Amino acid sequence: MTIIGKFHVTAEMFPLTATLQSVPDAVIEVERVVSMRTTLTPYFWVSDCDLAAFERAVDEDPSIQNVRRLDTFEDAGLFRGEWTEQTEAILFVYREVNAVILEATGRRDGWSLRVRFENYHSLQDFNEYCQANGIEFELKQLFDETEGHQGSQFGLTEKQADALTTAWRAGYFETPRRATLEDVADELGIAKQSAGQLLRRAHHRLVGNALATTPPDDEPEKGI
């Protein structure tokens, strides 16, 4: 039986620590992780900061390499890179425990993770590894995957699914619209700009997972 664990880990225990220290306002949201033979390739959004400053900082970060900006939406950018051997904890999660990081949001003070384990033995292996390697984490929630959130079958994060559902219920997608982006943002309790970014990312992931095909030169994606 697969289980889902929600964790908070300190920034220094996860990749991109150096970058988050150099660009403290940055928010990093990992979109997905693709297994490319011998490497793990993360796709991630960066927002709330100067993207040029982020790019300068991430070039010096030892936990990731070959970072490239793929797209830009207003002040948010979609990036792709490769985890390096400096990210031992991430490599262990994927290759030894066979767990999958479903969601990961990083800020200067730490990372919020949502991880899927194959069973409780995998969770125990993860716990023992963290204790043996001094990795501090706080377990926030643990539940059966059958209790997964709405939209999870399409790879949407909880926030993305909530944003789309809220916008739909408010009439944001109707013609003419019965609700503005400001109305949706108010319902979500976030800024208008953040709501717009969240909806665009949700559409991007929904189309990618529900309609688009995997590029022929990519191996099947794993995780986020």
Secondary structure, 3 states (H helix, E strand, C coil): CCEEEEEEECHHHCCCHHHHHHCCCCEEEEEEEEEECCEEEEEEEEECCCHHHHHHHHCCCCCEEEEEEEEEECCEEEEEEEECCCCHHHHHHHHCCCCEEEEEEEECCEEEEEEEECCHHHHHHHHHHHHHCCCCEEEEEEEEHHHCCCCHHHCCCHHHHHHHHHHHHHCCCCCCCCCCHHHHHHHHCCCHHHHHHHHHHHHHHHHHHHCCCCCCCCCCECCC
